[in-house]
Amino acid sequence: MPLSVLLVDDEPLVRAGLRAILDAQPDIEVTGEAADGAAVLPLVRQLRPDVVAMDVRMPLMDGIEATRAVLAAFPEPPKILVVTTFENDEYVYEALRAGADGFLLKRAHPAEIVHAVRLVASGSSLLFPAALRRLAAEHGNPGARAALERAALTGRETDVLRLMARGLSNSEIAEHLVLGTETVKTHVSAVLAKLGARDRTQAVIAAYESGFVTPG
């Protein structure tokens, strides 16, 4: 079955453009649209999409609140891909902290948009490390360092977290550390559990906010 996508954006032209790009792929199908975050929850219940492409700035309910609502309502929620105009948008960072799986710029090339949907649907996070570093530097969290210290990561787990923060995939981390991919997956799972992070995105944010990994 093709990947199902729900488009959420208050601009009809943006939705139409994304629909044209995604529906042109044999393995992706846009199954619904919404013009505001307030309509997301009932549509997710009805359509059960694999991915929600979510604008962050909308008039009634923004993408941050809509993301929180979806993640709280479903034990196995859809993947949420934040779509934004500006990569340094504060709303983007808050959406990622709320649990979004990554973000995509509206000006991205069609091939990048298709790749982003496939990537988050597969369970990977889509981050732009340079942009995330800048955002984290501007939104430090004083309690993050103490939380990371309490997590008591092993030496190998700290290595894996640093490479995750650079945006490396499991296979790239495995190659870098000369480990098997399954071993890396085990370490990633341990890092997420110890940090209390829902996914890689939240773990990477914790790494930057704590100063464990520094911008640049």
C-alpha positions as a Markdown table, in Angstrom:
| # | Residue | x | y | z |
|---|---|---|---|---|
| 1 | Met | 0.0 | 0.0 | 0.0 |
| 2 | Pro | 1.2 | 3.5 | -0.7 |
| 3 | Leu | 2.2 | 5.8 | 2.1 |
| 4 | Ser | -0.7 | 8.0 | 3.1 |
| 5 | Val | -0.2 | 11.7 | 3.8 |
| 6 | Leu | -2.3 | 14.4 | 5.4 |
| 7 | Leu | -1.5 | 17.9 | 4.3 |
| 8 | Val | -2.1 | 20.7 | 6.8 |
| 9 | Asp | -1.5 | 24.3 | 5.7 |
| 10 | Asp | -3.6 | 27.4 | 5.7 |
| 11 | Glu | -2.4 | 28.3 | 2.2 |
| 12 | Pro | -4.4 | 26.5 | -0.6 |
| 13 | Leu | -1.5 | 27.0 | -3.1 |
| 14 | Val | 1.0 | 25.3 | -0.8 |
| 15 | Arg | -1.4 | 22.4 | -0.3 |
| 16 | Ala | -2.0 | 22.1 | -4.0 |
| 17 | Gly | 1.7 | 22.2 | -4.7 |
| 18 | Leu | 2.5 | 19.5 | -2.2 |
| 19 | Arg | -0.3 | 17.3 | -3.4 |
| 20 | Ala | 0.9 | 17.6 | -7.0 |
| 21 | Ile | 4.4 | 16.6 | -6.0 |
| 22 | Leu | 3.4 | 13.7 | -3.7 |
| 23 | Asp | 0.6 | 12.3 | -5.7 |
| 24 | Ala | 2.9 | 12.0 | -8.7 |
| 25 | Gln | 4.8 | 9.2 | -6.8 |
| 26 | Pro | 3.6 | 5.7 | -7.2 |
| 27 | Asp | 4.3 | 4.9 | -3.5 |
| 28 | Ile | 2.7 | 8.0 | -1.9 |
| 29 | Glu | -0.9 | 9.1 | -1.8 |
| 30 | Val | -2.4 | 12.3 | -0.3 |
| 31 | Thr | -5.5 | 11.2 | 1.5 |
| 32 | Gly | -6.6 | 14.4 | 3.1 |
| 33 | Glu | -6.1 | 18.1 | 3.6 |
| 34 | Ala | -6.7 | 20.6 | 6.4 |
| 35 | Ala | -6.4 | 24.4 | 6.5 |
| 36 | Asp | -5.8 | 24.6 | 10.3 |
| 37 | Gly | -4.3 | 22.6 | 13.1 |
| 38 | Ala | -7.7 | 22.5 | 14.8 |
| 39 | Ala | -8.9 | 20.1 | 12.1 |
| 40 | Val | -6.0 | 17.7 | 12.4 |
| 41 | Leu | -7.1 | 15.4 | 15.2 |
| 42 | Pro | -10.5 | 14.4 | 13.7 |
| 43 | Leu | -8.9 | 13.9 | 10.3 |
| 44 | Val | -6.1 | 11.7 | 11.8 |
| 45 | Arg | -8.8 | 9.6 | 13.5 |
| 46 | Gln | -10.7 | 9.2 | 10.3 |
| 47 | Leu | -7.9 | 8.7 | 7.8 |
| 48 | Arg | -5.1 | 7.2 | 9.9 |
| 49 | Pro | -2.3 | 8.7 | 7.7 |
| 50 | Asp | 1.3 | 7.5 | 7.8 |
| 51 | Val | 2.6 | 11.0 | 7.7 |
| 52 | Val | 1.2 | 14.5 | 8.5 |
| 53 | Ala | 2.9 | 17.3 | 6.7 |
| 54 | Met | 2.2 | 20.1 | 9.1 |
| 55 | Asp | 2.6 | 23.9 | 8.7 |
| 56 | Val | 3.7 | 25.6 | 12.0 |
| 57 | Arg | 2.0 | 28.9 | 11.6 |
| 58 | Met | -1.8 | 28.7 | 11.3 |
| 59 | Pro | -4.6 | 31.0 | 12.6 |
| 60 | Leu | -6.7 | 29.0 | 15.0 |
| 61 | Met | -4.3 | 26.2 | 16.2 |
| 62 | Asp | -0.7 | 26.2 | 15.2 |
| 63 | Gly | 1.4 | 23.2 | 14.3 |
| 64 | Ile | 2.9 | 22.9 | 17.8 |
| 65 | Glu | -0.4 | 22.4 | 19.6 |
| 66 | Ala | -1.7 | 20.2 | 16.8 |
| 67 | Thr | 1.5 | 18.0 | 17.1 |
| 68 | Arg | 1.0 | 17.7 | 20.9 |
| 69 | Ala | -2.7 | 16.8 | 20.4 |
| 70 | Val | -1.9 | 14.1 | 17.9 |
| 71 | Leu | 0.9 | 12.5 | 19.9 |
| 72 | Ala | -1.2 | 12.5 | 23.1 |
| 73 | Ala | -4.3 | 11.0 | 21.4 |
| 74 | Phe | -2.7 | 7.9 | 19.7 |
| 75 | Pro | -0.5 | 5.2 | 21.1 |
| 76 | Glu | 1.0 | 4.8 | 17.6 |
| 77 | Pro | 0.6 | 8.3 | 16.1 |
| 78 | Pro | 1.5 | 9.2 | 12.5 |
| 79 | Lys | 4.9 | 10.7 | 11.8 |
| 80 | Ile | 4.8 | 14.5 | 11.8 |
| 81 | Leu | 6.9 | 16.4 | 9.3 |
| 82 | Val | 6.9 | 20.2 | 10.0 |
| 83 | Val | 6.8 | 22.3 | 6.8 |
| 84 | Thr | 8.1 | 25.8 | 7.3 |
| 85 | Thr | 9.2 | 28.9 | 5.4 |
| 86 | Phe | 12.1 | 29.8 | 7.6 |
| 87 | Glu | 14.5 | 27.2 | 9.1 |
| 88 | Asn | 15.3 | 29.4 | 12.0 |
| 89 | Asp | 11.6 | 29.8 | 12.9 |
| 90 | Glu | 11.1 | 29.5 | 16.7 |
| 91 | Tyr | 7.9 | 27.6 | 16.0 |
| 92 | Val | 9.9 | 24.9 | 14.3 |
| 93 | Tyr | 12.1 | 24.3 | 17.3 |
| 94 | Glu | 9.1 | 24.2 | 19.6 |
| 95 | Ala | 7.4 | 21.7 | 17.3 |
| 96 | Leu | 10.5 | 19.5 | 17.3 |
| 97 | Arg | 10.6 | 19.6 | 21.1 |
| 98 | Ala | 6.9 | 18.7 | 21.2 |
| 99 | Gly | 7.7 | 15.5 | 19.2 |
| 100 | Ala | 7.6 | 16.3 | 15.5 |
| 101 | Asp | 9.9 | 13.9 | 13.6 |
| 102 | Gly | 11.7 | 16.6 | 11.5 |
| 103 | Phe | 11.2 | 19.7 | 9.4 |
| 104 | Leu | 11.2 | 20.6 | 5.8 |
| 105 | Leu | 11.5 | 24.0 | 4.1 |
| 106 | Lys | 8.7 | 25.0 | 1.7 |
| 107 | Arg | 11.2 | 26.1 | -0.8 |
| 108 | Ala | 12.7 | 22.6 | -1.0 |
| 109 | His | 13.1 | 20.9 | -4.3 |
| 110 | Pro | 10.3 | 18.4 | -5.2 |
| 111 | Ala | 12.7 | 15.5 | -4.9 |
| 112 | Glu | 13.7 | 16.6 | -1.4 |
| 113 | Ile | 10.0 | 16.8 | -0.4 |
| 114 | Val | 9.4 | 13.3 | -1.6 |
| 115 | His | 12.6 | 12.0 | 0.1 |
| 116 | Ala | 11.5 | 13.7 | 3.4 |
| 117 | Val | 8.1 | 12.0 | 3.4 |
| 118 | Arg | 9.7 | 8.6 | 2.7 |
| 119 | Leu | 12.4 | 9.1 | 5.3 |
| 120 | Val | 10.1 | 10.0 | 8.3 |
| 121 | Ala | 7.6 | 7.3 | 7.3 |
| 122 | Ser | 10.5 | 4.8 | 7.6 |
| 123 | Gly | 11.0 | 5.9 | 11.2 |
| 124 | Ser | 14.0 | 8.1 | 10.7 |
| 125 | Ser | 14.2 | 11.7 | 11.8 |
| 126 | Leu | 14.7 | 14.5 | 9.2 |
| 127 | Leu | 16.9 | 17.2 | 10.7 |
| 128 | Phe | 19.1 | 20.0 | 9.3 |
| 129 | Pro | 22.0 | 19.8 | 11.8 |
| 130 | Ala | 23.3 | 23.3 | 11.1 |
| 131 | Ala | 19.9 | 24.9 | 11.6 |
| 132 | Leu | 19.2 | 22.8 | 14.7 |
| 133 | Arg | 22.5 | 23.9 | 16.2 |
| 134 | Arg | 21.5 | 27.5 | 15.8 |
| 135 | Leu | 18.1 | 27.0 | 17.2 |
| 136 | Ala | 19.3 | 25.0 | 20.2 |
| 137 | Ala | 22.0 | 27.7 | 20.9 |
| 138 | Glu | 19.2 | 30.3 | 21.1 |
| 139 | His | 16.9 | 28.1 | 23.3 |
| 140 | Gly | 19.2 | 26.7 | 26.0 |
| 141 | Asn | 17.6 | 24.6 | 28.7 |
| 142 | Pro | 19.3 | 24.9 | 32.2 |
| 143 | Gly | 17.9 | 21.6 | 33.4 |
| 144 | Ala | 19.1 | 19.7 | 30.3 |
| 145 | Arg | 22.7 | 19.2 | 31.5 |
| 146 | Ala | 21.6 | 17.7 | 34.8 |
| 147 | Ala | 19.1 | 15.5 | 33.0 |
| 148 | Leu | 21.9 | 14.2 | 30.7 |
| 149 | Glu | 24.2 | 13.6 | 33.7 |
| 150 | Arg | 21.5 | 11.6 | 35.4 |
| 151 | Ala | 21.0 | 9.5 | 32.3 |
| 152 | Ala | 24.5 | 8.0 | 32.9 |
| 153 | Leu | 25.2 | 7.1 | 29.3 |
| 154 | Thr | 28.0 | 4.6 | 28.7 |
| 155 | Gly | 31.0 | 5.6 | 26.6 |
| 156 | Arg | 29.7 | 4.0 | 23.5 |
| 157 | Glu | 26.3 | 5.6 | 24.0 |
| 158 | Thr | 27.9 | 9.0 | 24.2 |
| 159 | Asp | 29.7 | 8.3 | 21.0 |
| 160 | Val | 26.4 | 7.3 | 19.3 |
| 161 | Leu | 24.6 | 10.4 | 20.6 |
| 162 | Arg | 27.4 | 12.7 | 19.3 |
| 163 | Leu | 27.0 | 11.2 | 15.8 |
| 164 | Met | 23.2 | 11.3 | 16.0 |
| 165 | Ala | 23.6 | 15.0 | 16.7 |
| 166 | Arg | 25.6 | 15.4 | 13.5 |
| 167 | Gly | 22.7 | 14.0 | 11.6 |
| 168 | Leu | 24.2 | 10.5 | 10.8 |
| 169 | Ser | 21.9 | 7.6 | 10.1 |
| 170 | Asn | 22.3 | 4.3 | 11.9 |
| 171 | Ser | 24.2 | 2.8 | 9.0 |
| 172 | Glu | 26.5 | 5.8 | 8.8 |
| 173 | Ile | 27.1 | 5.6 | 12.6 |
| 174 | Ala | 27.8 | 1.9 | 12.2 |
| 175 | Glu | 30.4 | 2.6 | 9.5 |
| 176 | His | 32.0 | 5.4 | 11.6 |
| 177 | Leu | 32.3 | 3.3 | 14.8 |
| 178 | Val | 33.0 | 0.0 | 13.0 |
| 179 | Leu | 29.9 | -1.6 | 14.5 |
| 180 | Gly | 27.1 | -3.7 | 13.1 |
| 181 | Thr | 23.9 | -1.8 | 12.3 |
| 182 | Glu | 21.8 | -3.9 | 14.8 |
| 183 | Thr | 24.3 | -3.0 | 17.5 |
| 184 | Val | 23.9 | 0.7 | 16.7 |
| 185 | Lys | 20.1 | 0.3 | 16.8 |
| 186 | Thr | 20.5 | -1.2 | 20.3 |
| 187 | His | 22.7 | 1.8 | 21.4 |
| 188 | Val | 20.2 | 4.3 | 19.9 |
| 189 | Ser | 17.3 | 2.7 | 21.7 |
| 190 | Ala | 19.3 | 2.8 | 25.0 |
| 191 | Val | 20.1 | 6.5 | 24.5 |
| 192 | Leu | 16.4 | 7.3 | 23.9 |
| 193 | Ala | 15.3 | 5.3 | 26.9 |
| 194 | Lys | 17.9 | 6.9 | 29.3 |
| 195 | Leu | 17.1 | 10.4 | 28.1 |
| 196 | Gly | 13.3 | 9.8 | 28.2 |
| 197 | Ala | 13.3 | 10.9 | 24.5 |
| 198 | Arg | 10.4 | 9.9 | 22.2 |
| 199 | Asp | 12.7 | 9.8 | 19.2 |
| 200 | Arg | 16.1 | 10.8 | 17.7 |
| 201 | Thr | 15.0 | 14.4 | 17.3 |
| 202 | Gln | 14.3 | 14.9 | 21.0 |
| 203 | Ala | 17.6 | 13.2 | 21.9 |
| 204 | Val | 19.5 | 15.5 | 19.6 |
| 205 | Ile | 17.8 | 18.5 | 21.0 |
| 206 | Ala | 18.7 | 17.4 | 24.6 |
| 207 | Ala | 22.3 | 16.9 | 23.4 |
| 208 | Tyr | 22.5 | 20.5 | 22.2 |
| 209 | Glu | 20.6 | 22.1 | 25.0 |
| 210 | Ser | 22.7 | 20.5 | 27.6 |
| 211 | Gly | 26.0 | 21.6 | 26.0 |
| 212 | Phe | 27.0 | 18.0 | 25.5 |
| 213 | Val | 27.3 | 18.8 | 21.9 |
| 214 | Thr | 28.0 | 22.5 | 21.0 |
| 215 | Pro | 27.0 | 24.4 | 17.9 |
| 216 | Gly | 29.8 | 24.5 | 15.4 |
